[in-house]
Amino acid sequence: MYKTIDPKEINTSELHSYLLGAVAPRPIAFASTIDSQGNVNVSPFSFFNVFGSNPPTLIFSPSRRVRDNTTKHTLENVQEVPEVVINVVNYAMVEQISLASTEYPKGVNEFVKAGFTELPSQKVKPPRVGESPVAFECKVKQVIETGKEGGAGSLIICEVVMVHIKEEVLDAHGKIDQHKIDLVGRLGGLWYVRASGDALFEVPNPSGSQNIGFDGLPSFLLETDRLTANELAKLARHEALPSPAQVKAFAESEEYRRQLPEQAKEEQIYALAKQYLRNNEVEKAWLCLLQLNNQSS
């Protein structure tokens, strides 16, 4: 069963809640700006992402407030001074980020209120946040309004002109280490997510343009309830089925015999295959599962 909603038949605040609860986790742009009088502002926005690398393009959106249709100081500032520093947010600063989201009167410096350190930028006027692991100095190229009513977005399209990365979040190859950077993302309501520990996992990309695909899986695998859709997808990403000779050789191998009795039951074979899949040993999972095909033939 589905709860089906026509966006035009519910109020904006309710729709807003569904959107933010489902489209998540969202990266957070902690955007520092400056107005024409030199007043600094820094505020978080989770309508944010990267949209190209040549030119390097980031887009974030300060939406109009639903309750009274007013605009954010960040939007007003970039309209006066079309520059911004987009600072990324990690776990060590998330409570301060929440504090900085307070709707202070215009002219109040959230760097001071939330205890952040102002660092001078090199190519733009707004300062960057010293606590952020990565800061992108940007020129604002365009602002696109998606509407004029409360809840409408204002897409601020930015070109990155300078990048600052703390060396402490880099690995031995000079790349950003996802464990070290410890990013957080925004969910619905008051919820955030921390991208660290067991929450991090890798999914290999399909190799080349050839793979078995779901349509190439044997029917006994598609019909079983012992494998999840994710596990079937791992099998389907493989380039080709092992040959009958390979399957036979694996059945006679010391590794296989060490882990399963001579007359292994179906559930035991599936359990071993699932273990191989957890370890991303997909070839061995296939060699294991095709023993079932031999048993039924």
WOMO-V880251 format. One record per residue. N is the residue number from 1. RES is the residue in one letter. SS is DSSP state (a for helix, b for strand, c for the rest). BURIAL is I if it has 9 or more other C-alpha atoms within 8 Angstrom, else O. D_FIRST is the distance of its C-alpha to the first C-alpha in Angstrom with 1 decimal. Layout:
<<N,RES,SS,BURIAL,D_FIRST> <N,RES,SS,BURIAL,D_FIRST>>
This chain:
<<1,M,c,O,0.0> <2,Y,c,O,3.8> <3,K,c,O,7.0> <4,T,c,O,9.2> <5,I,c,O,12.9> <6,D,c,O,16.2> <7,P,a,O,18.8> <8,K,a,O,21.4> <9,E,a,O,19.7> <10,I,c,I,19.7> <11,N,c,O,22.8> <12,T,a,I,23.9> <13,S,a,O,24.0> <14,E,a,O,20.3> <15,L,a,I,19.4> <16,H,a,I,22.0> <17,S,a,I,20.3> <18,Y,a,I,16.9> <19,L,a,O,19.1> <20,L,a,I,21.2> <21,G,a,I,18.6> <22,A,a,O,16.9> <23,V,c,O,20.1> <24,A,c,I,22.0> <25,P,c,I,24.4> <26,R,b,I,26.8> <27,P,c,I,30.5> <28,I,c,I,32.8> <29,A,b,I,35.8> <30,F,b,I,38.5> <31,A,b,I,40.5> <32,S,b,I,44.1> <33,T,b,I,45.8> <34,I,b,I,49.0> <35,D,c,I,50.1> <36,S,c,O,53.4> <37,Q,c,O,55.2> <38,G,c,O,54.4> <39,N,c,I,51.8> <40,V,b,I,49.3> <41,N,b,I,45.6> <42,V,b,I,43.0> <43,S,b,I,39.3> <44,P,b,I,36.0> <45,F,b,I,33.3> <46,S,c,I,30.0> <47,F,c,I,29.4> <48,F,b,I,31.6> <49,N,b,O,32.2> <50,V,b,O,34.8> <51,F,b,O,34.9> <52,G,b,O,38.0> <53,S,b,O,41.1> <54,N,c,O,43.8> <55,P,c,O,44.2> <56,P,b,I,42.4> <57,T,b,I,39.8> <58,L,b,I,37.6> <59,I,b,I,35.5> <60,F,b,I,34.3> <61,S,b,I,33.3> <62,P,c,I,34.5> <63,S,c,I,32.2> <64,R,c,I,33.6> <65,R,c,I,32.9> <66,V,c,I,30.2> <67,R,c,O,32.2> <68,D,c,O,35.5> <69,N,c,I,35.2> <70,T,c,O,37.9> <71,T,c,I,38.3> <72,K,c,I,38.9> <73,H,a,O,42.4> <74,T,a,I,41.4> <75,L,a,I,40.7> <76,E,a,I,44.0> <77,N,a,I,45.9> <78,V,a,I,44.9> <79,Q,a,O,45.8> <80,E,a,O,49.3> <81,V,c,I,49.7> <82,P,c,I,47.4> <83,E,b,I,47.2> <84,V,b,I,44.8> <85,V,b,I,44.5> <86,I,b,I,41.0> <87,N,b,I,41.2> <88,V,c,I,38.4> <89,V,c,I,37.2> <90,N,b,I,37.5> <91,Y,a,I,36.9> <92,A,a,O,40.5> <93,M,a,I,40.3> <94,V,a,I,36.8> <95,E,a,O,38.0> <96,Q,a,I,40.6> <97,I,a,I,38.1> <98,S,a,I,36.2> <99,L,a,I,39.6> <100,A,a,I,40.4> <101,S,c,O,37.3> <102,T,c,O,39.1> <103,E,c,O,39.9> <104,Y,c,O,43.7> <105,P,c,O,46.0> <106,K,c,O,47.1> <107,G,c,O,49.9> <108,V,c,I,48.8> <109,N,c,I,48.7> <110,E,a,I,45.5> <111,F,a,I,47.4> <112,V,a,O,49.6> <113,K,a,I,47.1> <114,A,c,I,44.8> <115,G,c,O,47.7> <116,F,c,I,47.2> <117,T,c,O,50.1> <118,E,b,I,51.1> <119,L,b,O,52.3> <120,P,c,O,54.0> <121,S,c,I,52.4> <122,Q,c,O,54.5> <123,K,c,O,53.4> <124,V,c,I,51.6> <125,K,c,I,52.6> <126,P,c,I,49.6> <127,P,c,I,50.1> <128,R,b,I,47.7> <129,V,b,I,46.3> <130,G,c,O,48.5> <131,E,c,O,45.8> <132,S,c,I,43.3> <133,P,c,I,43.4> <134,V,b,I,43.1> <135,A,b,I,44.2> <136,F,b,I,44.0> <137,E,b,I,46.7> <138,C,b,I,45.4> <139,K,b,I,46.8> <140,V,b,I,44.4> <141,K,b,I,44.4> <142,Q,b,O,42.2> <143,V,b,I,40.0> <144,I,b,O,37.3> <145,E,b,I,35.7> <146,T,c,O,32.2> <147,G,c,O,32.8> <148,K,c,O,35.0> <149,E,c,O,32.6> <150,G,c,I,31.4> <151,G,c,I,28.9> <152,A,c,I,30.4> <153,G,c,I,31.5> <154,S,b,I,35.0> <155,L,b,I,34.9> <156,I,b,I,38.0> <157,I,b,I,39.0> <158,C,b,I,41.4> <159,E,b,I,43.8> <160,V,b,I,44.7> <161,V,b,I,48.5> <162,M,b,I,49.0> <163,V,b,I,47.0> <164,H,b,O,48.0> <165,I,b,O,46.6> <166,K,c,O,47.8> <167,E,a,O,49.4> <168,E,a,O,48.0> <169,V,a,I,44.5> <170,L,b,I,45.9> <171,D,c,O,46.2> <172,A,c,O,49.3> <173,H,c,O,48.7> <174,G,c,O,48.3> <175,K,c,O,44.5> <176,I,b,I,42.1> <177,D,c,I,41.0> <178,Q,a,I,37.4> <179,H,a,O,38.3> <180,K,a,I,41.3> <181,I,a,I,39.8> <182,D,c,I,37.1> <183,L,b,I,34.9> <184,V,b,I,32.3> <185,G,b,I,29.2> <186,R,b,I,27.3> <187,L,c,I,23.8> <188,G,c,I,22.1> <189,G,c,O,24.0> <190,L,c,O,27.0> <191,W,c,O,25.9> <192,Y,b,I,27.8> <193,V,b,I,27.8> <194,R,b,I,31.0> <195,A,c,I,31.5> <196,S,c,I,33.8> <197,G,a,O,34.3> <198,D,a,O,31.5> <199,A,a,O,29.1> <200,L,c,O,31.0> <201,F,c,O,30.6> <202,E,c,O,31.7> <203,V,c,O,29.9> <204,P,c,O,32.6> <205,N,c,O,32.5> <206,P,c,O,32.7> <207,S,c,O,36.4> <208,G,c,O,37.8> <209,S,c,O,35.9> <210,Q,c,O,35.7> <211,N,c,I,33.1> <212,I,c,I,31.7> <213,G,c,I,28.1> <214,F,a,O,25.1> <215,D,a,O,26.6> <216,G,a,O,29.7> <217,L,c,I,28.4> <218,P,c,O,29.6> <219,S,a,O,27.3> <220,F,a,O,27.7> <221,L,a,I,26.2> <222,L,a,O,23.2> <223,E,a,O,22.6> <224,T,c,O,23.2> <225,D,c,O,20.7> <226,R,c,O,23.6> <227,L,c,I,23.2> <228,T,c,O,20.5> <229,A,a,O,19.6> <230,N,a,O,22.1> <231,E,a,I,24.8> <232,L,a,I,24.3> <233,A,a,I,24.7> <234,K,a,I,27.9> <235,L,a,I,29.2> <236,A,a,I,28.3> <237,R,c,I,30.2> <238,H,c,I,33.4> <239,E,c,I,35.9> <240,A,c,O,36.8> <241,L,c,O,36.6> <242,P,c,I,39.6> <243,S,c,O,42.3> <244,P,a,O,43.0> <245,A,a,O,46.2> <246,Q,a,I,44.3> <247,V,a,I,41.9> <248,K,a,O,44.9> <249,A,a,O,46.8> <250,F,a,I,44.0> <251,A,a,I,43.7> <252,E,c,O,47.5> <253,S,c,O,47.4> <254,E,a,O,48.5> <255,E,a,O,45.3> <256,Y,a,I,43.0> <257,R,a,I,45.3> <258,R,a,O,45.7> <259,Q,a,O,42.0> <260,L,c,I,41.2> <261,P,c,O,43.3> <262,E,c,O,44.8> <263,Q,c,O,42.4> <264,A,c,O,39.3> <265,K,c,O,36.1> <266,E,a,O,32.9> <267,E,a,O,31.2> <268,Q,a,I,34.3> <269,I,a,I,34.3> <270,Y,a,I,30.6> <271,A,a,O,31.4> <272,L,a,I,34.4> <273,A,a,I,32.5> <274,K,a,I,29.8> <275,Q,a,O,32.8> <276,Y,a,I,34.3> <277,L,a,I,31.1> <278,R,a,O,31.0> <279,N,c,O,34.6> <280,N,c,O,33.8> <281,E,c,I,36.2> <282,V,a,I,34.2> <283,E,a,O,37.2> <284,K,a,I,37.8> <285,A,a,I,34.2> <286,W,a,I,34.5> <287,L,a,I,37.9> <288,C,a,I,36.4> <289,L,a,I,33.4> <290,L,a,I,35.6> <291,Q,a,I,37.6> <292,L,a,I,34.7> <293,N,a,I,35.1> <294,N,a,O,38.8> <295,Q,a,O,38.2> <296,S,a,O,36.2> <297,S,c,O,38.6>>
